[in-house]
Structure formats: structure tokens, C-alpha cells
Amino acid sequence: QVQLVESGGGLVQRGGSHRLSCTASGIDFETYTIDWYRQVLGKPREYIARISTGAFPHYKNSVKGRFTISRDNARNPTYLQMDNLTPEDTANYYCNFWKGSENYWGRGIQVTVSS
């Protein structure tokens, strides 16, 4: 059974840093591109970052320079390092990947940035 689990959410102060992890089971993790999304209540889920199987990153412009996506295929997780956080980064964060035509999501993890 394929499963994605996000971890590391919590409360952080404005300007602070936080790291999220996404752990996958039921797949050969290193063979899939992994995406991170986030969603604010009442708004559409938005793409924020991607890391390819070759560990090449891509970012939404609004997080470029502040967020860093990485992966450690030997240990499974994908990480999302978030720096210089603002209250506008408060959201539920999700990891995601496609396996053929099937799309898999984690349950999400809340990050709250206080002002």
C-alpha cells in the first residue's frame, strides 16, 4: 500500500525556520519526483516545490530563495526547509507524487507562523 506521511509541522515565529519531512512507503521512493503543496483554509491548494529523481529542485516564485527542497534517497524522506517564514506561509503542507496516472497525497501537516 502506497502511503505518504508528512511530519515536522508546528508553530514558528515570524522570520524563523522550520523543516518538514515527507516519508513514503510502498514505493521505490528514489524513482519518483516528489512535490510539495500547501493550502490555506478556503483557498485552492498551491504548488510550492518539486524535486526530481536526480535531486534537481524547482520552486514557486513566492518561496524561491526562502524554501529548500531536498531528498535523501538512502533514507527515504524528502525535506522542505523553510526559512524567513512569514504569517503568509501559514498553511497545511502536503507532499505528493504521481505513479503513472495515479496521484498520491499525504494527509498534510499544519505550519503556523505567528506574527
DSSP file (Angstrom, degrees, kcal/mol; ACC not computed):
  #  RESIDUE AA STRUCTURE BP1 BP2  ACC     N-H-->O    O-->H-N    N-H-->O    O-->H-N    TCO  KAPPA ALPHA  PHI   PSI    X-CA   Y-CA   Z-CA
    1    1 A Q              0   0    0      0, 0.0     2,-0.3     0, 0.0    26,-0.1   0.000 360.0 360.0 360.0 128.8    0.0    0.0    0.0
    2    2 A V        +     0   0    0     24,-0.1     2,-0.3    22,-0.1    24,-0.2  -0.603 360.0 170.4 -79.3 134.3    1.4    3.4   -1.0
    3    3 A Q  E     -A   25   0A   0     22,-2.3    22,-2.5    -2,-0.3     2,-0.4  -0.994  21.7-163.2-147.9 138.7    1.5    5.9    1.7
    4    4 A L  E     -A   24   0A   0    101,-0.4   103,-0.5    -2,-0.3     2,-0.4  -0.973  11.2-170.4-117.8 136.0    2.9    9.4    2.2
    5    5 A V  E     -A   23   0A   0     18,-2.3    18,-2.6    -2,-0.4     2,-0.3  -0.976   7.2-156.3-132.4 120.9    3.3   10.9    5.6
    6    6 A E  E     +A   22   0A   0     -2,-0.4     2,-0.3    16,-0.2    16,-0.2  -0.676  19.9 172.4 -89.3 147.8    4.3   14.5    6.4
    7    7 A S  E     +A   21   0A   0     14,-2.2    14,-2.6    -2,-0.3   102,-0.1  -0.971  41.7  61.2-148.7 163.5    5.9   15.4    9.7
    8    8 A G        +     0   0    0     -2,-0.3    11,-0.2    12,-0.2    -1,-0.1   0.481  62.0 145.2 100.5   5.3    7.5   18.3   11.4
    9    9 A G        +     0   0    0     12,-0.1     2,-0.3     9,-0.1   102,-0.2  -0.128  16.7 108.1 -68.9 171.2    4.7   20.8   11.5
   10   10 A G  E     -e  111   0B   0    100,-1.2   102,-2.8    99,-0.1     2,-0.4  -0.992  64.1 -40.1 157.6-160.8    4.1   23.2   14.3
   11   11 A L  E     +e  112   0B   0     -2,-0.3     2,-0.3   100,-0.2   102,-0.2  -0.848  49.5 171.9-105.3 133.5    4.3   26.8   15.4
   12   12 A V  E     -e  113   0B   0    100,-2.7   102,-2.5    -2,-0.4     2,-0.1  -0.982  29.9-113.1-139.7 150.8    7.1   29.1   14.4
   13   13 A Q  E >   -e  114   0B   0     -2,-0.3     3,-2.4   100,-0.2    72,-0.2  -0.457  46.8 -82.0 -81.9 154.7    7.7   32.8   14.8
   14   14 A R  T 3  S+     0   0    0    100,-1.6    72,-0.2     1,-0.3    -1,-0.1  -0.271 119.8  21.9 -51.3 135.7    7.9   35.3   12.0
   15   15 A G  T 3  S+     0   0    0     70,-3.9    69,-0.6     1,-0.3    -1,-0.3   0.347 102.5 119.4  84.8  -7.2   11.4   35.2   10.5
   16   16 A G    <   -     0   0    0     -3,-2.4    69,-2.3    69,-0.3     2,-0.3  -0.122  57.6-120.6 -84.6-176.7   12.1   31.8   11.9
   17   17 A S        +     0   0    0     66,-0.2     2,-0.3    67,-0.2    66,-0.2  -0.866  24.4 176.2-126.0 157.8   12.9   28.5   10.2
   18   18 A H  E     - B   0  82A   0     64,-2.4    64,-3.4    -2,-0.3     2,-0.5  -0.980  16.9-144.0-158.6 149.0   11.2   25.1   10.1
   19   19 A R  E     - B   0  81A   0     -2,-0.3     2,-0.3   -11,-0.2    62,-0.2  -0.979  10.7-164.1-124.9 128.5   11.8   21.8    8.3
   20   20 A L  E     - B   0  80A   0     60,-2.5    60,-2.5    -2,-0.5     2,-0.4  -0.780   6.8-154.4-103.5 151.1    9.1   19.4    7.1
   21   21 A S  E     -AB   7  79A   0    -14,-2.6   -14,-2.2    -2,-0.3     2,-0.4  -0.941   5.9-161.0-123.6 148.6    9.7   15.8    6.1
   22   22 A C  E     -AB   6  78A   0     56,-2.3    56,-2.2    -2,-0.4     2,-0.5  -0.979  11.1-169.3-128.4 118.0    7.8   13.6    3.7
   23   23 A T  E     -A    5   0A   0    -18,-2.6   -18,-2.3    -2,-0.4     2,-0.4  -0.912   5.2-157.7-111.8 133.2    8.3    9.8    4.1
   24   24 A A  E     -A    4   0A   0     -2,-0.5     2,-0.3   -20,-0.2   -20,-0.2  -0.843   9.4-176.9-111.4 145.3    7.0    7.4    1.6
   25   25 A S  E     +A    3   0A   0    -22,-2.5   -22,-2.3    -2,-0.4     3,-0.1  -0.971  64.1  35.1-134.1 153.2    6.2    3.7    1.9
   26   26 A G  S    S+     0   0    0     -2,-0.3     2,-0.3     1,-0.3   -24,-0.1   0.510 104.6  76.1  85.2   4.1    5.0    1.1   -0.6
   27   27 A I  S    S-     0   0    0    -24,-0.1     2,-1.5   -26,-0.1    -1,-0.3  -0.937  91.5-103.6-138.7 162.4    7.1    2.6   -3.4
   28   28 A D    >   -     0   0    0     -2,-0.3     3,-2.5     1,-0.2     4,-0.2  -0.731  43.8-162.5 -82.5  90.4   10.7    2.7   -4.6
   29   29 A F  G >  S+     0   0    0     -2,-1.5     3,-1.7     1,-0.3    -1,-0.2   0.792  78.0  60.4 -50.4 -41.6   11.0    6.3   -3.4
   30   30 A E  G 3  S+     0   0    0      1,-0.3    -1,-0.3    43,-0.2    43,-0.1   0.585  96.3  63.3 -70.0  -8.2   14.1    7.2   -5.3
   31   31 A T  G <  S+     0   0    0     -3,-2.5     2,-0.4     2,-0.1    -1,-0.3   0.369  93.6  75.4 -96.9   5.4   12.3    6.6   -8.6
   32   32 A Y  S <  S-     0   0    0     -3,-1.7     2,-0.3    -4,-0.2    67,-0.1  -0.934  75.3-126.0-124.2 142.0    9.7    9.3   -8.2
   33   33 A T        -     0   0    0     -2,-0.4    65,-0.5    65,-0.2     2,-0.4  -0.660  31.9-149.4 -74.2 134.9    9.6   13.1   -8.4
   34   34 A I  E     -F   51   0B   0     17,-2.2    17,-2.4    -2,-0.3     2,-0.3  -0.921  10.6-164.2-114.7 133.6    8.1   14.5   -5.2
   35   35 A D  E     -FG  50  96B   0     61,-3.0    61,-2.2    -2,-0.4     2,-0.4  -0.835   8.6-148.2-112.2 151.8    6.1   17.7   -5.0
   36   36 A W  E     +FG  49  95B   0     13,-3.0    12,-2.7    -2,-0.3    13,-1.7  -0.972  20.5 175.4-115.4 137.7    5.2   19.9   -2.0
   37   37 A Y  E     -FG  47  94B   0     57,-3.1    57,-2.8    -2,-0.4     2,-0.3  -0.844  11.5-157.1-127.9 166.5    1.9   21.8   -1.9
   38   38 A R  E     -FG  46  93B   0      8,-2.3     8,-3.2    -2,-0.3     2,-0.4  -0.986   1.9-160.9-144.1 157.8    0.2   23.9    0.7
   39   39 A Q  E     - G   0  92B   0     53,-2.3    53,-2.6    -2,-0.3     2,-0.4  -0.982   7.8-154.4-144.4 128.3   -3.3   25.0    1.3
   40   40 A V    >   -     0   0    0      4,-0.4     3,-2.6    -2,-0.4    51,-0.1  -0.815  47.3 -89.6 -94.4 140.6   -4.8   27.8    3.3
   41   41 A L  T 3  S+     0   0    0     -2,-0.4    -1,-0.1     1,-0.3    -2,-0.0  -0.247 114.2  14.1 -52.7 125.8   -8.3   27.2    4.5
   42   42 A G  T 3  S+     0   0    0      1,-0.3    -1,-0.3    -3,-0.0    -3,-0.0   0.423 112.1  92.6  88.7  -1.0  -10.8   28.4    1.9
   43   43 A K  S <  S-     0   0    0     -3,-2.6    -1,-0.3     1,-0.1     3,-0.1  -0.849  83.1 -91.6-122.2 160.1   -8.2   28.7   -0.8
   44   44 A P        -     0   0    0      0, 0.0    -4,-0.4     0, 0.0     2,-0.3  -0.294  47.0 -99.4 -66.6 153.2   -7.0   26.3   -3.5
   45   45 A R        -     0   0    0     -6,-0.2     2,-0.4    -8,-0.1    -6,-0.2  -0.559  45.1-153.3 -69.8 135.0   -4.1   24.1   -2.9
   46   46 A E  E     -F   38   0B   0     -8,-3.2    -8,-2.3    -2,-0.3     2,-0.2  -0.921  12.8-121.7-120.9 140.4   -1.0   25.6   -4.4
   47   47 A Y  E     +F   37   0B   0     -2,-0.4   -10,-0.2   -10,-0.2     3,-0.1  -0.509  33.8 165.5 -70.1 139.0    2.2   24.0   -5.7
   48   48 A I  E     -     0   0B   0    -12,-2.7    12,-2.5     1,-0.4     2,-0.3   0.633  55.3  -0.1-127.0 -29.7    5.3   25.3   -4.0
   49   49 A A  E     -FH  36  59B   0    -13,-1.7   -13,-3.0    10,-0.2    -1,-0.4  -0.997  48.0-165.1-162.6 156.9    8.3   23.0   -4.8
   50   50 A R  E     -FH  35  58B   0      8,-2.5     8,-2.0    -2,-0.3     2,-0.4  -0.995   4.0-162.8-144.0 145.9    9.4   19.9   -6.6
   51   51 A I  E     -FH  34  57B   0    -17,-2.4   -17,-2.2    -2,-0.3    19,-0.1  -0.991  17.6-143.5-132.2 129.0   12.4   17.6   -6.5
   52   52 A S    >   -     0   0    0      4,-2.2     3,-1.8    -2,-0.4   -20,-0.1  -0.179  33.6 -98.1 -80.9 175.3   13.2   15.3   -9.4
   53   53 A T  T 3  S+     0   0    0      1,-0.3    -1,-0.1   -22,-0.1   -21,-0.1   0.793 128.2  54.0 -64.1 -26.9   14.7   11.8   -9.1
   54   54 A G  T 3  S-     0   0    0      2,-0.1    -1,-0.3   -23,-0.1   -23,-0.0   0.290 122.6-109.5 -89.0  10.3   18.0   13.4   -9.9
   55   55 A A    <   +     0   0    0     -3,-1.8    -2,-0.1     1,-0.3    16,-0.1   0.742  66.3 151.8  69.2  25.7   17.5   15.8   -7.0
   56   56 A F        -     0   0    0     14,-0.0    -4,-2.2     1,-0.0    -1,-0.3  -0.789  34.5-144.4 -85.9 126.6   17.0   18.8   -9.2
   57   57 A P  E     -H   51   0B   0      0, 0.0     2,-0.3     0, 0.0    -6,-0.2  -0.529  18.2-173.2 -93.2 157.5   14.7   21.3   -7.4
   58   58 A H  E     -H   50   0B   0     -8,-2.0    -8,-2.5    -2,-0.2     2,-0.3  -0.984  10.1-165.9-144.0 143.3   12.1   23.7   -8.7
   59   59 A Y  E     -H   49   0B   0     -2,-0.3   -10,-0.2   -10,-0.2     2,-0.2  -0.947  27.2-112.8-133.4 148.9   10.2   26.3   -6.8
   60   60 A K    >>  -     0   0    0    -12,-2.5     3,-1.8    -2,-0.3     4,-1.1  -0.553  42.3-116.0 -67.1 143.6    7.2   28.6   -7.0
   61   61 A N  T 34 S+     0   0    0      1,-0.3     3,-0.4    -2,-0.2    -1,-0.1   0.830 110.5  63.3 -57.3 -34.0    8.5   32.1   -7.2
   62   62 A S  T 34 S+     0   0    0      1,-0.2    -1,-0.3     3,-0.0   -14,-0.0   0.690 113.5  33.0 -70.0 -16.0    6.9   33.2   -3.9
   63   63 A V  T X> S+     0   0    0     -3,-1.8     4,-2.5   -15,-0.2     3,-2.3   0.484  86.1 123.0-114.4  -6.5    9.1   30.7   -2.0
   64   64 A K  B 3< S+c   67   0A   0     -4,-1.1     4,-0.1    -3,-0.4   -15,-0.0  -0.331  81.1  18.2 -60.4 132.7   12.3   30.8   -4.1
   65   65 A G  T 34 S+     0   0    0      2,-0.5    -1,-0.3     1,-0.1     3,-0.1   0.203 125.9  57.4  90.2 -16.3   15.3   31.8   -2.0
   66   66 A R  T <4 S+     0   0    0     -3,-2.3    17,-2.3     1,-0.2     2,-0.4   0.687  99.9  53.7-113.2 -32.4   13.5   31.0    1.3
   67   67 A F  E  <  -cD  64  82A   0     -4,-2.5    -2,-0.5    15,-0.2     2,-0.4  -0.822  61.2-165.7-107.8 145.5   12.5   27.3    0.9
   68   68 A T  E     - D   0  81A   0     13,-2.7    13,-3.2    -2,-0.4     2,-0.4  -0.986   3.7-160.4-131.9 122.4   14.8   24.5    0.0
   69   69 A I  E     + D   0  80A   0     -2,-0.4     2,-0.3    11,-0.2    11,-0.2  -0.834  21.9 160.4-100.9 139.7   13.6   21.1   -1.1
   70   70 A S  E     - D   0  79A   0      9,-2.1     9,-2.9    -2,-0.4     2,-0.3  -0.953  21.9-150.3-150.0 167.4   16.0   18.1   -0.8
   71   71 A R  E     - D   0  78A   0     -2,-0.3     2,-0.4     7,-0.2     7,-0.2  -0.995  10.5-159.3-144.3 151.0   15.9   14.4   -0.7
   72   72 A D    >>  -     0   0    0      5,-2.0     3,-1.9    -2,-0.3     4,-1.3  -0.824  11.5-174.9-127.0  89.0   18.0   11.6    0.8
   73   73 A N  T 34 S+     0   0    0     -2,-0.4   -43,-0.2     1,-0.3    -1,-0.1   0.789  82.0  61.6 -60.8 -27.0   17.1    8.6   -1.2
   74   74 A A  T 34 S+     0   0    0      1,-0.2    -1,-0.3    -3,-0.1    -2,-0.0   0.783 117.8  29.1 -69.1 -23.3   19.2    6.4    1.0
   75   75 A R  T <4 S-     0   0    0     -3,-1.9    -2,-0.2     2,-0.2    -1,-0.2   0.394 103.9-128.6-117.8   1.0   16.9    7.3    3.9
   76   76 A N     <  +     0   0    0     -4,-1.3   -52,-0.1     1,-0.2    -3,-0.1  -0.317  62.5 117.1  87.7 -50.4   13.7    7.9    2.1
   77   77 A P        -     0   0    0      0, 0.0    -5,-2.0     0, 0.0     2,-0.4  -0.090  49.5-149.0 -65.6 153.3   12.5   11.3    3.3
   78   78 A T  E     -BD  22  71A   0    -56,-2.2   -56,-2.3    -7,-0.2     2,-0.4  -0.944  22.8-150.9-104.4 138.7   12.0   14.4    1.2
   79   79 A Y  E     -BD  21  70A   0     -9,-2.9    -9,-2.1    -2,-0.4     2,-0.5  -0.857  16.5-162.6-114.9 147.1   12.7   17.6    3.2
   80   80 A L  E     -BD  20  69A   0    -60,-2.5   -60,-2.5    -2,-0.4     2,-0.5  -0.913  12.4-164.2-125.2 103.1   11.3   21.0    2.8
   81   81 A Q  E     -BD  19  68A   0    -13,-3.2   -13,-2.7    -2,-0.5     2,-0.5  -0.773   7.3-165.1 -87.7 124.8   13.5   23.5    4.7
   82   82 A M  E     +BD  18  67A   0    -64,-3.4   -64,-2.4    -2,-0.5     2,-0.3  -0.954   9.4 178.8-118.9 120.5   11.6   26.8    5.2
   83   83 A D        +     0   0    0    -17,-2.3   -66,-0.2    -2,-0.5   -67,-0.2  -0.788  59.3  20.6-118.8 160.7   13.5   29.9    6.2
   84   84 A N  S    S-     0   0    0    -69,-0.6    -1,-0.2    -2,-0.3   -67,-0.2   0.917  84.0-164.7  50.0  50.9   12.5   33.5    6.8
   85   85 A L        -     0   0    0    -69,-2.3   -70,-3.9    -3,-0.2   -69,-0.3  -0.323  10.9-166.0 -71.3 147.5    8.9   32.5    7.4
   86   86 A T    >   -     0   0    0    -72,-0.2     3,-2.4   -71,-0.1     4,-0.2  -0.843  39.3-102.3-124.5 163.6    6.0   35.0    7.4
   87   87 A P  G >  S+     0   0    0      0, 0.0     3,-1.7     0, 0.0    26,-0.3   0.796 119.3  68.5 -56.9 -26.3    2.4   34.6    8.6
   88   88 A E  G 3  S+     0   0    0      1,-0.3    -3,-0.0     3,-0.0     0, 0.0   0.652  90.0  63.5 -68.8 -12.8    1.5   34.3    4.9
   89   89 A D  G <  S+     0   0    0     -3,-2.4     2,-0.3     2,-0.0    -1,-0.3   0.496  73.2 119.2 -86.1  -4.8    3.3   30.9    4.9
   90   90 A T    <   +     0   0    0     -3,-1.7     2,-0.3    -4,-0.2    22,-0.2  -0.466  43.5 110.3 -62.6 123.7    0.8   29.6    7.4
   91   91 A A  E    S- I   0 111B   0     20,-2.0    20,-2.8    -2,-0.3     2,-0.5  -0.978  74.0 -81.8-175.0 172.5   -0.9   26.7    5.8
   92   92 A N  E     -GI  39 110B   0    -53,-2.6   -53,-2.3    -2,-0.3     2,-0.4  -0.884  48.3-147.5 -92.5 128.0   -1.4   22.9    5.7
   93   93 A Y  E     -GI  38 109B   0     16,-3.4    16,-1.9    -2,-0.5     2,-0.3  -0.826  16.8-174.8-106.8 136.2    1.5   21.4    3.8
   94   94 A Y  E     -G   37   0B   0    -57,-2.8   -57,-3.1    -2,-0.4     2,-0.3  -0.942  17.0-145.3-128.2 145.3    1.3   18.3    1.7
   95   95 A C  E     +G   36   0B   0     -2,-0.3    11,-2.0   -59,-0.2     2,-0.3  -0.817  26.2 178.5-105.6 159.1    3.6   16.1   -0.3
   96   96 A N  E     +GJ  35 105B   0    -61,-2.2   -61,-3.0    -2,-0.3     2,-0.3  -0.992  13.0 177.7-155.9 147.2    2.5   14.5   -3.5
   97   97 A F  E     - J   0 104B   0      7,-1.8     7,-3.0    -2,-0.3     2,-0.4  -0.985  23.2-127.2-153.6 160.8    3.7   12.3   -6.3
   98   98 A W  E     - J   0 103B   0    -65,-0.5     2,-0.5    -2,-0.3     5,-0.2  -0.901  12.0-171.0-107.2 134.0    2.4   10.7   -9.4
   99   99 A K  E >  S- J   0 102B   0      3,-3.2     3,-2.0    -2,-0.4     2,-0.4  -0.889  71.4 -57.7-120.6  96.6    2.7    7.0  -10.2
  100  100 A G  T 3  S-     0   0    0     -2,-0.5     0, 0.0     1,-0.3     0, 0.0  -0.564 121.0 -18.8  64.5-122.8    1.6    6.7  -13.7
  101  101 A S  T 3  S+     0   0    0     -2,-0.4     2,-0.4    -3,-0.1    -1,-0.3   0.385 119.3  98.3 -94.5   2.5   -2.0    8.1  -13.8
  102  102 A E  E <   -J   99   0B   0     -3,-2.0    -3,-3.2     2,-0.0     2,-0.5  -0.783  59.3-155.9 -97.1 133.3   -2.4    7.7  -10.0
  103  103 A N  E     -J   98   0B   0     -2,-0.4     2,-0.4    -5,-0.2    -5,-0.2  -0.918   8.0-161.8-111.1 128.6   -1.8   10.7   -7.8
  104  104 A Y  E     -J   97   0B   0     -7,-3.0    -7,-1.8    -2,-0.5     2,-0.3  -0.913   7.1-175.0-117.7 137.6   -0.9   10.2   -4.2
  105  105 A W  E     -J   96   0B   0     -2,-0.4  -101,-0.4    -9,-0.2    -9,-0.2  -0.943  20.3-131.7-125.7 147.3   -1.2   12.7   -1.3
  106  106 A G        -     0   0    0    -11,-2.0  -101,-0.2    -2,-0.3     3,-0.1  -0.345  36.7-105.0 -78.8 177.3   -0.2   12.7    2.3
  107  107 A R        -     0   0    0   -103,-0.5  -102,-0.1     1,-0.2   -13,-0.1   0.654  61.6-119.4 -79.9 -15.2   -2.7   13.8    4.9
  108  108 A G        -     0   0    0    -13,-0.1     2,-0.4   -16,-0.0   -14,-0.2  -0.010  16.4-123.3  95.3 157.3   -0.9   17.1    5.3
  109  109 A I  E     - I   0  93B   0    -16,-1.9   -16,-3.4  -102,-0.1     2,-0.3  -0.997  22.1-121.5-142.5 137.3    0.8   18.9    8.2
  110  110 A Q  E     - I   0  92B   0     -2,-0.4  -100,-1.2   -18,-0.3     2,-0.4  -0.605  22.3-174.1 -85.4 133.7    0.0   22.3    9.7
  111  111 A V  E     -eI  10  91B   0    -20,-2.8   -20,-2.0    -2,-0.3     2,-0.5  -0.997   5.6-170.4-122.5 125.6    2.6   25.0    9.9
  112  112 A T  E     -e   11   0B   0   -102,-2.8  -100,-2.7    -2,-0.4     2,-0.6  -0.969   6.5-161.5-120.0 126.1    1.6   28.2   11.7
  113  113 A V  E     -e   12   0B   0     -2,-0.5  -100,-0.2   -26,-0.3     2,-0.2  -0.926  14.5-147.7-108.3 118.4    3.7   31.3   11.6
  114  114 A S  E      e   13   0B   0   -102,-2.5  -100,-1.6    -2,-0.6    -2,-0.0  -0.529 360.0 360.0 -86.3 151.3    3.0   33.8   14.3
  115  115 A S              0   0    0     -2,-0.2    -1,-0.1  -102,-0.2  -102,-0.1   0.432 360.0 360.0 -96.8 360.0    3.3   37.5   13.9
